[in-house]
Amino acid sequence: MRKFMYTAITLLTLSVVFGAIFGFIEFRDRMVGSFVAAYIPPPVGVEADPALEEQWDTTLSAVGTVKAVNGVDITTEASGLIKEIYFASGQEVDEGDVLIQLDDEVEQANLKSFKAQYRLAKINFDRDSRLMRSNAISRTEFDKVEAQLADMKAQVERTEATISQKKIKAPFSGRLGLRQVNVGEFINSGDDIVTLQALDELLIEFSVPEYFTPKLYVGQKIRFTVTAFGQRVFEATISSINAKVDETTRNIQVQGNFLNDTGKILPGMFANVSIILEEQKSVITVPQTAISYSLYGDSVFVVSEQELNLKTPDTTLEIFGLEIDLSKIHKMEIPPERGLAVSRRYVKLGERQGNRVSIVEGVSAGELVVTAGQLKLNNGTRVEVIEQKP
C-alpha cells in the first residue's frame, strides 16, 4: 500500500513538473510569436518631388565643338634668331601689334646696299633718258639701263619684304595663349610661336543626321551647355549649313554663332547642343534621378496614401484553461490602417532637358515620385518623405 502511494505521488509530481515545462514552452513560443506579429518595420526614408506640367520646346540633341571665328596658331615665314619678344602669355593684343622681332641685321645691311645701287641706277636711267631723246645713245644701251633700274628696285622691295617677315605681327585682335619660344632661340619657317584666338564671337560646330535637314534653317535658335559651366544654358543661332551631306556618316555639318560677352567660353570646349525644332508644348516632367532603368522597362516609384496590409497580432493566450492578455505583459503596437506607401509605375520617357526628363505616359502632374532611396523599395513599401539635402 505504501509503495503504491509513493508511486502515485511520484507520478503526480512528474506530471506537474512536465506540465509546467510544456506550459512554459508554449507560453514562450506564443510570446515570441506575438512579438514577431506585433513588429512593424519602420517606414523607409525617401526623397520625393512632384511631377510638374511644364512648357517645353521640341528639340534635337547633338554634340559639337566650340571654335573661334578668327583663331590661328601664329608661325613665322622666315627663319632666324629671336631678338625680342613683345608679348606675355595670355595677353590681349590688337591687330598689327608686333609680337616677335627676329634678327634682321644682315637684311638691313643688304637693304642699304641695294638702295645705293638703286639710286645709281636711277641716275643712269635719268641721264640716258635725256640722251635717248636726242638720239645720242642706242636703244639697246638704254634698255640695259632701264632693266638695271627695275632689277635694283626689285632687290630693294624683296629685302624690305624679308625684313617685314622678320617682324611678326598679330593678324587680328584677340587673346594670346601660352608662349612657345624664348629670346635667343632659333626658329625655322612654320614653327609655332603662340596661339591667337578672337573670343568676342564664337562658332558652335556640330553635325545632325540628314533626315533632319529639311527642319534646319539659318537663324534657327539653338541652346548649348559646356562642362565648365555645369547646367548653365547658352543661346546661339544657326549661321550656316553645309552645302553637302557627308558620304561616310550621312550627317550634315552645321555652324551656329554665339556672342561670347563674358569671354570665358574658350575654343575647343565640348558642347551639348539642342536645336529648337518646335517651340512651347505642354509636357509632364520629373527629375532624372526619379527614373529607374532596367531590362524590363523604365519605371518610377509613386508615393501615395494607401491601405496598409499588415497583420494584427493575436494578444490572447490560453494556458490550462486560463486566458492571458499578452498586451498587458508587454507593449504591442497595433499597425495603422492607412499611411504613405509606394507603387512601381512603368513609364514611357520623352525628351531630356537639363536634369529633368519628360514622361509621355505613366505619371500625372502633381503625383509625388521618389527621387532618392529607390534601392530599398518594393511595391507597397511604407515610406516617409524626408527633407531633401541642399
C-alpha positions as a Markdown table, in Angstrom:
| # | Residue | x | y | z |
|---|---|---|---|---|
| 1 | Met | 0.0 | 0.0 | 0.0 |
| 2 | Arg | 2.7 | 2.4 | 1.0 |
| 3 | Lys | 4.6 | 1.5 | -2.2 |
| 4 | Phe | 1.6 | 2.4 | -4.3 |
| 5 | Met | 1.3 | 5.8 | -2.6 |
| 6 | Tyr | 4.9 | 6.6 | -3.3 |
| 7 | Thr | 4.4 | 5.7 | -6.9 |
| 8 | Ala | 1.3 | 7.8 | -7.2 |
| 9 | Ile | 3.0 | 10.8 | -5.6 |
| 10 | Thr | 6.0 | 10.4 | -7.9 |
| 11 | Leu | 3.8 | 10.3 | -11.0 |
| 12 | Leu | 1.8 | 13.3 | -9.8 |
| 13 | Thr | 4.9 | 15.3 | -9.2 |
| 14 | Leu | 6.3 | 14.4 | -12.6 |
| 15 | Ser | 3.0 | 15.4 | -14.2 |
| 16 | Val | 3.1 | 18.8 | -12.5 |
| 17 | Val | 6.8 | 19.3 | -13.4 |
| 18 | Phe | 6.4 | 18.3 | -17.1 |
| 19 | Gly | 3.2 | 20.2 | -17.3 |
| 20 | Ala | 4.9 | 23.3 | -16.1 |
| 21 | Ile | 7.8 | 22.8 | -18.5 |
| 22 | Phe | 5.5 | 22.3 | -21.5 |
| 23 | Gly | 3.3 | 25.2 | -20.4 |
| 24 | Phe | 6.4 | 27.5 | -20.2 |
| 25 | Ile | 7.5 | 26.4 | -23.7 |
| 26 | Glu | 4.0 | 27.1 | -25.0 |
| 27 | Phe | 4.0 | 30.4 | -23.2 |
| 28 | Arg | 7.4 | 31.3 | -24.6 |
| 29 | Asp | 6.5 | 30.4 | -28.2 |
| 30 | Arg | 3.3 | 32.4 | -28.0 |
| 31 | Met | 5.2 | 35.3 | -26.6 |
| 32 | Val | 7.8 | 35.2 | -29.3 |
| 33 | Gly | 5.1 | 34.8 | -31.9 |
| 34 | Ser | 3.3 | 37.8 | -30.6 |
| 35 | Phe | 6.4 | 39.9 | -30.6 |
| 36 | Val | 7.1 | 38.9 | -34.2 |
| 37 | Ala | 3.5 | 39.5 | -35.2 |
| 38 | Ala | 3.5 | 42.8 | -33.4 |
| 39 | Tyr | 6.7 | 44.0 | -35.1 |
| 40 | Ile | 6.1 | 46.6 | -37.7 |
| 41 | Pro | 9.1 | 47.6 | -39.8 |
| 42 | Pro | 9.7 | 51.4 | -39.7 |
| 43 | Pro | 8.9 | 53.4 | -42.9 |
| 44 | Val | 11.8 | 53.9 | -45.3 |
| 45 | Gly | 13.1 | 57.4 | -45.6 |
| 46 | Val | 13.0 | 58.7 | -49.2 |
| 47 | Glu | 13.3 | 62.0 | -51.0 |
| 48 | Ala | 10.4 | 62.9 | -53.4 |
| 49 | Asp | 9.4 | 65.6 | -55.8 |
| 50 | Pro | 6.0 | 66.2 | -57.5 |
| 51 | Ala | 5.7 | 65.6 | -61.3 |
| 52 | Leu | 5.4 | 69.0 | -62.9 |
| 53 | Glu | 3.5 | 70.2 | -66.0 |
| 54 | Glu | 5.9 | 72.4 | -68.0 |
| 55 | Gln | 6.1 | 74.2 | -71.3 |
| 56 | Trp | 9.0 | 72.7 | -73.3 |
| 57 | Asp | 10.3 | 73.2 | -76.8 |
| 58 | Thr | 10.7 | 70.3 | -79.2 |
| 59 | Thr | 14.4 | 69.9 | -79.6 |
| 60 | Leu | 17.0 | 67.8 | -81.5 |
| 61 | Ser | 20.2 | 66.9 | -79.5 |
| 62 | Ala | 23.7 | 66.9 | -80.9 |
| 63 | Val | 27.2 | 67.2 | -79.7 |
| 64 | Gly | 29.6 | 69.9 | -81.0 |
| 65 | Thr | 32.8 | 71.8 | -80.5 |
| 66 | Val | 33.3 | 75.5 | -79.8 |
| 67 | Lys | 35.5 | 77.3 | -82.3 |
| 68 | Ala | 36.7 | 80.9 | -82.8 |
| 69 | Val | 35.5 | 82.8 | -85.8 |
| 70 | Asn | 39.1 | 84.0 | -86.0 |
| 71 | Gly | 41.7 | 81.7 | -84.5 |
| 72 | Val | 45.2 | 80.8 | -85.6 |
| 73 | Asp | 48.5 | 79.3 | -84.3 |
| 74 | Ile | 50.9 | 82.1 | -85.2 |
| 75 | Thr | 54.1 | 80.9 | -87.0 |
| 76 | Thr | 56.9 | 82.6 | -89.0 |
| 77 | Glu | 57.5 | 82.7 | -92.7 |
| 78 | Ala | 61.2 | 83.4 | -92.3 |
| 79 | Ser | 63.8 | 81.5 | -90.2 |
| 80 | Gly | 66.0 | 83.4 | -87.8 |
| 81 | Leu | 67.2 | 84.1 | -84.3 |
| 82 | Ile | 64.6 | 85.6 | -81.9 |
| 83 | Lys | 65.9 | 89.1 | -80.9 |
| 84 | Glu | 62.9 | 90.5 | -79.0 |
| 85 | Ile | 59.6 | 89.2 | -77.6 |
| 86 | Tyr | 56.9 | 91.9 | -77.1 |
| 87 | Phe | 54.1 | 89.9 | -75.5 |
| 88 | Ala | 53.2 | 87.9 | -72.4 |
| 89 | Ser | 51.2 | 84.6 | -72.3 |
| 90 | Gly | 47.5 | 85.3 | -72.1 |
| 91 | Gln | 47.8 | 88.9 | -73.2 |
| 92 | Glu | 45.1 | 90.8 | -75.1 |
| 93 | Val | 46.5 | 92.3 | -78.3 |
| 94 | Asp | 45.2 | 94.4 | -81.2 |
| 95 | Glu | 45.6 | 93.9 | -84.9 |
| 96 | Gly | 49.0 | 94.9 | -86.1 |
| 97 | Asp | 50.8 | 94.7 | -82.7 |
| 98 | Val | 54.4 | 93.4 | -83.0 |
| 99 | Leu | 54.8 | 90.1 | -81.2 |
| 100 | Ile | 58.3 | 88.9 | -82.2 |
| 101 | Gln | 61.3 | 90.5 | -83.7 |
| 102 | Leu | 63.8 | 88.2 | -85.4 |
| 103 | Asp | 67.4 | 89.3 | -86.0 |
| 104 | Asp | 67.5 | 91.2 | -89.3 |
| 105 | Glu | 70.9 | 92.9 | -89.2 |
| 106 | Val | 72.1 | 91.2 | -92.4 |
| 107 | Glu | 68.9 | 92.1 | -94.3 |
| 108 | Gln | 69.2 | 95.7 | -93.1 |
| 109 | Ala | 72.7 | 95.9 | -94.4 |
| 110 | Asn | 71.7 | 94.4 | -97.7 |
| 111 | Leu | 68.8 | 96.9 | -98.0 |
| 112 | Lys | 71.3 | 99.8 | -97.6 |
| 113 | Ser | 73.4 | 98.3 | -100.4 |
| 114 | Phe | 70.5 | 97.7 | -102.7 |
| 115 | Lys | 69.1 | 101.2 | -102.1 |
| 116 | Ala | 72.5 | 102.7 | -103.0 |
| 117 | Gln | 72.6 | 100.7 | -106.2 |
| 118 | Tyr | 69.1 | 101.7 | -106.9 |
| 119 | Arg | 69.9 | 105.4 | -106.6 |
| 120 | Leu | 72.9 | 104.9 | -109.0 |
| 121 | Ala | 70.7 | 103.0 | -111.5 |
| 122 | Lys | 68.1 | 105.8 | -111.2 |
| 123 | Ile | 70.7 | 108.5 | -112.0 |
| 124 | Asn | 71.9 | 106.5 | -115.0 |
| 125 | Phe | 68.4 | 106.0 | -116.2 |
| 126 | Asp | 67.6 | 109.7 | -116.0 |
| 127 | Arg | 70.8 | 110.7 | -117.8 |
| 128 | Asp | 70.3 | 108.1 | -120.6 |
| 129 | Ser | 66.6 | 109.1 | -120.9 |
| 130 | Arg | 67.8 | 112.6 | -121.9 |
| 131 | Leu | 70.4 | 111.2 | -124.3 |
| 132 | Met | 67.9 | 108.9 | -125.8 |
| 133 | Arg | 65.6 | 111.8 | -126.7 |
| 134 | Ser | 68.5 | 113.4 | -128.6 |
| 135 | Asn | 69.4 | 110.0 | -130.2 |
| 136 | Ala | 72.9 | 110.2 | -128.5 |
| 137 | Ile | 72.8 | 106.5 | -127.5 |
| 138 | Ser | 71.3 | 103.4 | -129.0 |
| 139 | Arg | 68.1 | 101.8 | -127.9 |
| 140 | Thr | 69.9 | 98.7 | -126.8 |
| 141 | Glu | 72.1 | 100.6 | -124.3 |
| 142 | Phe | 69.0 | 102.4 | -123.0 |
| 143 | Asp | 67.1 | 99.2 | -122.5 |
| 144 | Lys | 70.0 | 97.8 | -120.4 |
| 145 | Val | 70.0 | 100.8 | -118.1 |
| 146 | Glu | 66.2 | 100.6 | -117.8 |
| 147 | Ala | 66.4 | 96.9 | -116.9 |
| 148 | Gln | 69.1 | 97.5 | -114.4 |
| 149 | Leu | 66.9 | 100.1 | -112.6 |
| 150 | Ala | 64.0 | 97.7 | -112.5 |
| 151 | Asp | 66.2 | 95.0 | -111.1 |
| 152 | Met | 67.6 | 97.2 | -108.3 |
| 153 | Lys | 64.1 | 98.3 | -107.4 |
| 154 | Ala | 63.0 | 94.6 | -107.1 |
| 155 | Gln | 66.0 | 93.9 | -105.0 |
| 156 | Val | 65.1 | 96.7 | -102.6 |
| 157 | Glu | 61.4 | 95.5 | -102.4 |
| 158 | Arg | 62.4 | 91.9 | -101.8 |
| 159 | Thr | 64.8 | 92.8 | -99.0 |
| 160 | Glu | 62.1 | 95.0 | -97.4 |
| 161 | Ala | 59.7 | 92.1 | -97.6 |
| 162 | Thr | 62.2 | 89.8 | -95.9 |
| 163 | Ile | 62.7 | 92.4 | -93.1 |
| 164 | Ser | 58.9 | 92.7 | -92.7 |
| 165 | Gln | 58.6 | 88.9 | -92.4 |
| 166 | Lys | 61.1 | 89.0 | -89.5 |
| 167 | Lys | 58.8 | 91.4 | -87.6 |
| 168 | Ile | 55.9 | 89.1 | -86.7 |
| 169 | Lys | 52.6 | 90.9 | -86.0 |
| 170 | Ala | 49.1 | 90.0 | -84.7 |
| 171 | Pro | 46.9 | 89.4 | -87.8 |
| 172 | Phe | 43.7 | 90.4 | -85.8 |
| 173 | Ser | 42.7 | 91.4 | -82.3 |
| 174 | Gly | 42.3 | 88.7 | -79.7 |
| 175 | Arg | 43.8 | 86.8 | -76.8 |
| 176 | Leu | 47.2 | 85.1 | -76.9 |
| 177 | Gly | 47.8 | 81.7 | -75.5 |
| 178 | Leu | 51.0 | 80.3 | -74.0 |
| 179 | Arg | 54.3 | 81.4 | -75.4 |
| 180 | Gln | 56.2 | 78.5 | -77.2 |
| 181 | Val | 59.5 | 80.3 | -77.8 |
| 182 | Asn | 62.2 | 82.2 | -76.0 |
| 183 | Val | 64.6 | 85.1 | -76.7 |
| 184 | Gly | 67.8 | 83.8 | -78.3 |
| 185 | Glu | 66.1 | 80.8 | -79.8 |
| 186 | Phe | 66.5 | 80.0 | -83.5 |
| 187 | Ile | 63.2 | 79.1 | -85.2 |
| 188 | Asn | 62.5 | 77.8 | -88.6 |
| 189 | Ser | 59.8 | 78.7 | -91.0 |
| 190 | Gly | 56.5 | 77.1 | -89.8 |
| 191 | Asp | 57.4 | 76.7 | -86.1 |
| 192 | Asp | 54.6 | 77.5 | -83.7 |
| 193 | Ile | 55.1 | 80.7 | -81.7 |
| 194 | Val | 51.8 | 81.3 | -79.9 |
| 195 | Thr | 48.1 | 80.7 | -80.5 |
| 196 | Leu | 45.8 | 83.8 | -81.0 |
| 197 | Gln | 42.1 | 83.5 | -80.6 |
| 198 | Ala | 39.4 | 86.2 | -81.1 |
| 199 | Leu | 36.9 | 85.4 | -78.2 |
| 200 | Asp | 34.3 | 88.0 | -78.8 |
| 201 | Glu | 32.4 | 85.8 | -81.2 |
| 202 | Leu | 32.5 | 82.0 | -81.3 |
| 203 | Leu | 31.2 | 79.3 | -83.6 |
| 204 | Ile | 29.4 | 76.1 | -82.4 |
| 205 | Glu | 30.1 | 73.3 | -84.9 |
| 206 | Phe | 28.0 | 70.2 | -84.8 |
| 207 | Ser | 26.5 | 67.5 | -87.1 |
| 208 | Val | 23.0 | 66.2 | -87.4 |
| 209 | Pro | 21.6 | 63.2 | -89.4 |
| 210 | Glu | 20.5 | 64.1 | -92.9 |
| 211 | Tyr | 16.9 | 63.2 | -92.0 |
| 212 | Phe | 16.6 | 66.5 | -90.1 |
| 213 | Thr | 18.0 | 68.7 | -92.9 |
| 214 | Pro | 14.5 | 70.0 | -94.0 |
| 215 | Lys | 13.9 | 71.2 | -90.5 |
| 216 | Leu | 17.1 | 73.3 | -90.3 |
| 217 | Tyr | 17.4 | 76.9 | -91.4 |
| 218 | Val | 19.7 | 79.9 | -91.0 |
| 219 | Gly | 18.6 | 82.0 | -88.0 |
| 220 | Gln | 17.2 | 79.0 | -86.1 |
| 221 | Lys | 17.7 | 79.1 | -82.3 |
| 222 | Ile | 19.9 | 76.6 | -80.6 |
| 223 | Arg | 20.9 | 76.2 | -77.0 |
| 224 | Phe | 24.1 | 74.6 | -75.7 |
| 225 | Thr | 25.9 | 73.7 | -72.4 |
| 226 | Val | 29.6 | 73.3 | -71.7 |
| 227 | Thr | 31.0 | 71.1 | -69.0 |
| 228 | Ala | 32.9 | 74.0 | -67.4 |
| 229 | Phe | 29.6 | 75.8 | -66.6 |
| 230 | Gly | 27.6 | 72.9 | -65.5 |
| 231 | Gln | 23.9 | 73.2 | -66.4 |
| 232 | Arg | 24.1 | 76.8 | -67.4 |
| 233 | Val | 22.4 | 77.2 | -70.8 |
| 234 | Phe | 23.7 | 79.5 | -73.6 |
| 235 | Glu | 21.8 | 80.6 | -76.6 |
| 236 | Ala | 23.0 | 80.9 | -80.2 |
| 237 | Thr | 21.6 | 80.9 | -83.8 |
| 238 | Ile | 22.4 | 78.8 | -86.8 |
| 239 | Ser | 24.6 | 80.9 | -89.1 |
| 240 | Ser | 25.4 | 78.4 | -91.9 |
| 241 | Ile | 24.5 | 74.9 | -93.1 |
| 242 | Asn | 26.9 | 72.8 | -95.2 |
| 243 | Ala | 26.2 | 72.5 | -98.9 |
| 244 | Lys | 26.5 | 68.7 | -98.8 |
| 245 | Val | 26.0 | 65.7 | -96.6 |
| 246 | Asp | 29.0 | 63.7 | -95.5 |
| 247 | Glu | 29.0 | 60.5 | -97.6 |
| 248 | Thr | 30.6 | 58.4 | -94.8 |
| 249 | Thr | 28.4 | 59.4 | -91.8 |
| 250 | Arg | 25.3 | 60.7 | -93.7 |
| 251 | Asn | 25.4 | 63.7 | -91.4 |
| 252 | Ile | 25.3 | 67.3 | -92.4 |
| 253 | Gln | 27.6 | 69.9 | -90.7 |
| 254 | Val | 26.0 | 73.0 | -89.1 |
| 255 | Gln | 27.5 | 76.1 | -87.6 |
| 256 | Gly | 26.0 | 78.4 | -85.0 |
| 257 | Asn | 27.1 | 81.9 | -84.0 |
| 258 | Phe | 27.4 | 82.9 | -80.3 |
| 259 | Leu | 28.4 | 86.3 | -78.8 |
| 260 | Asn | 30.8 | 85.5 | -76.1 |
| 261 | Asp | 30.2 | 88.5 | -73.9 |
| 262 | Thr | 32.0 | 87.2 | -70.8 |
| 263 | Gly | 34.9 | 85.8 | -72.8 |
| 264 | Lys | 35.0 | 82.8 | -70.5 |
| 265 | Ile | 34.0 | 80.2 | -73.1 |
| 266 | Leu | 37.1 | 79.1 | -75.0 |
| 267 | Pro | 37.6 | 77.5 | -78.4 |
| 268 | Gly | 37.9 | 73.7 | -78.2 |
| 269 | Met | 35.3 | 73.2 | -75.5 |
| 270 | Phe | 32.9 | 70.3 | -75.8 |
| 271 | Ala | 29.3 | 71.4 | -76.3 |
| 272 | Asn | 25.9 | 69.6 | -75.8 |
| 273 | Val | 23.7 | 71.3 | -78.4 |
| 274 | Ser | 19.9 | 71.4 | -78.5 |
| 275 | Ile | 18.3 | 72.7 | -81.8 |
| 276 | Ile | 14.8 | 74.2 | -81.3 |
| 277 | Leu | 12.5 | 72.5 | -83.8 |
| 278 | Glu | 9.2 | 73.5 | -82.3 |
| 279 | Glu | 8.5 | 76.0 | -79.5 |
| 280 | Gln | 6.4 | 75.6 | -76.4 |
| 281 | Lys | 4.4 | 72.4 | -75.8 |
| 282 | Ser | 3.0 | 71.1 | -72.5 |
| 283 | Val | 4.8 | 68.1 | -71.0 |
| 284 | Ile | 4.9 | 66.2 | -67.7 |
| 285 | Thr | 8.4 | 66.2 | -66.2 |
| 286 | Val | 10.2 | 64.6 | -63.3 |
| 287 | Pro | 13.8 | 64.8 | -62.0 |
| 288 | Gln | 16.1 | 62.5 | -63.9 |
| 289 | Thr | 17.1 | 60.8 | -60.6 |
| 290 | Ala | 13.5 | 59.5 | -60.3 |
| 291 | Ile | 13.9 | 57.1 | -63.2 |
| 292 | Ser | 14.9 | 53.5 | -62.6 |
| 293 | Tyr | 16.3 | 51.9 | -65.7 |
| 294 | Ser | 16.1 | 48.1 | -66.2 |
| 295 | Leu | 15.8 | 45.5 | -69.0 |
| 296 | Tyr | 12.0 | 45.2 | -68.2 |
| 297 | Gly | 11.5 | 48.9 | -68.8 |
| 298 | Asp | 11.9 | 52.3 | -67.2 |
| 299 | Ser | 9.9 | 52.9 | -64.0 |
| 300 | Val | 9.3 | 55.3 | -61.1 |
| 301 | Phe | 8.0 | 54.8 | -57.6 |
| 302 | Val | 4.9 | 56.9 | -56.9 |
| 303 | Val | 4.2 | 57.9 | -53.3 |
| 304 | Ser | 0.5 | 57.9 | -52.2 |
| 305 | Glu | -1.7 | 57.3 | -49.2 |
| 306 | Gln | -2.8 | 53.6 | -49.2 |
| 307 | Glu | -4.4 | 51.0 | -47.0 |
| 308 | Leu | -1.6 | 49.0 | -45.4 |
| 309 | Asn | -1.9 | 45.2 | -45.5 |
| 310 | Leu | -0.3 | 44.5 | -42.1 |
| 311 | Lys | -1.3 | 41.6 | -39.8 |
| 312 | Thr | -2.9 | 42.4 | -36.5 |
| 313 | Pro | -1.2 | 40.3 | -33.8 |
| 314 | Asp | -3.2 | 37.9 | -31.5 |
| 315 | Thr | -2.9 | 39.4 | -28.0 |
| 316 | Thr | -4.5 | 36.5 | -26.0 |
| 317 | Leu | -3.0 | 33.2 | -24.8 |
| 318 | Glu | -4.9 | 30.3 | -23.1 |
| 319 | Ile | -2.9 | 28.0 | -20.7 |
| 320 | Phe | -4.6 | 25.3 | -18.6 |
| 321 | Gly | -7.9 | 27.0 | -19.3 |
| 322 | Leu | -6.6 | 30.4 | -18.1 |
| 323 | Glu | -6.8 | 33.2 | -20.7 |
| 324 | Ile | -3.8 | 35.7 | -20.6 |
| 325 | Asp | -3.8 | 39.1 | -22.3 |
| 326 | Leu | -0.3 | 39.5 | -23.7 |
| 327 | Ser | -0.7 | 43.2 | -24.4 |
| 328 | Lys | -0.7 | 43.8 | -20.7 |
| 329 | Ile | 2.6 | 41.9 | -20.3 |
| 330 | His | 4.5 | 43.8 | -23.0 |
| 331 | Lys | 3.8 | 46.8 | -25.1 |
| 332 | Met | 2.3 | 45.8 | -28.5 |
| 333 | Glu | 1.9 | 48.2 | -31.4 |
| 334 | Ile | -1.2 | 48.0 | -33.4 |
| 335 | Pro | -0.4 | 48.6 | -37.1 |
| 336 | Pro | -2.0 | 51.6 | -38.8 |
| 337 | Glu | -4.8 | 51.0 | -41.3 |
| 338 | Arg | -3.6 | 53.8 | -43.8 |
| 339 | Gly | -0.3 | 55.5 | -44.5 |
| 340 | Leu | 2.2 | 56.6 | -47.2 |
| 341 | Ala | 3.4 | 53.7 | -49.4 |
| 342 | Val | 4.9 | 53.4 | -52.9 |
| 343 | Ser | 3.9 | 51.7 | -56.0 |
| 344 | Arg | 6.1 | 51.0 | -59.0 |
| 345 | Arg | 4.9 | 52.5 | -62.3 |
| 346 | Tyr | 6.4 | 51.7 | -65.7 |
| 347 | Val | 6.7 | 54.8 | -67.8 |
| 348 | Lys | 7.4 | 55.9 | -71.4 |
| 349 | Leu | 10.1 | 58.6 | -71.5 |
| 350 | Gly | 10.3 | 61.6 | -73.8 |
| 351 | Glu | 13.0 | 64.3 | -74.2 |
| 352 | Arg | 15.5 | 65.4 | -71.6 |
| 353 | Gln | 16.4 | 68.9 | -70.8 |
| 354 | Gly | 19.0 | 69.6 | -68.1 |
| 355 | Asn | 18.3 | 67.4 | -65.1 |
| 356 | Arg | 14.7 | 66.7 | -65.9 |
| 357 | Val | 13.0 | 64.2 | -68.2 |
| 358 | Ser | 9.6 | 64.3 | -69.8 |
| 359 | Ile | 7.1 | 61.5 | -69.2 |
| 360 | Val | 4.9 | 60.6 | -72.2 |
| 361 | Glu | 2.9 | 58.0 | -70.3 |
| 362 | Gly | 2.6 | 56.6 | -66.8 |
| 363 | Val | 2.6 | 59.6 | -64.4 |
| 364 | Ser | 0.2 | 62.6 | -64.0 |
| 365 | Ala | 1.0 | 66.1 | -63.0 |
| 366 | Gly | 1.1 | 66.6 | -59.2 |
| 367 | Glu | 1.9 | 62.9 | -58.3 |
| 368 | Leu | 4.8 | 62.5 | -55.9 |
| 369 | Val | 7.7 | 60.5 | -57.3 |
| 370 | Val | 10.7 | 59.1 | -55.3 |
| 371 | Thr | 14.0 | 60.8 | -56.3 |
| 372 | Ala | 16.4 | 59.1 | -53.9 |
| 373 | Gly | 16.3 | 55.9 | -51.9 |
| 374 | Gln | 14.7 | 53.6 | -54.6 |
| 375 | Leu | 17.1 | 50.7 | -53.9 |
| 376 | Lys | 15.2 | 50.0 | -50.6 |
| 377 | Leu | 11.8 | 50.0 | -52.1 |
| 378 | Asn | 9.3 | 47.4 | -53.4 |
| 379 | Asn | 5.6 | 47.6 | -54.2 |
| 380 | Gly | 3.7 | 48.6 | -51.1 |
| 381 | Thr | 6.7 | 49.6 | -49.0 |
| 382 | Arg | 5.9 | 52.1 | -46.3 |
| 383 | Val | 7.8 | 55.3 | -46.7 |
| 384 | Glu | 8.4 | 58.6 | -45.0 |
| 385 | Val | 9.3 | 61.6 | -47.2 |
| 386 | Ile | 12.3 | 63.4 | -45.7 |
| 387 | Glu | 13.6 | 66.8 | -46.4 |
| 388 | Gln | 15.9 | 66.9 | -49.4 |
| 389 | Lys | 19.6 | 67.7 | -48.8 |
| 390 | Pro | 20.5 | 71.1 | -50.2 |
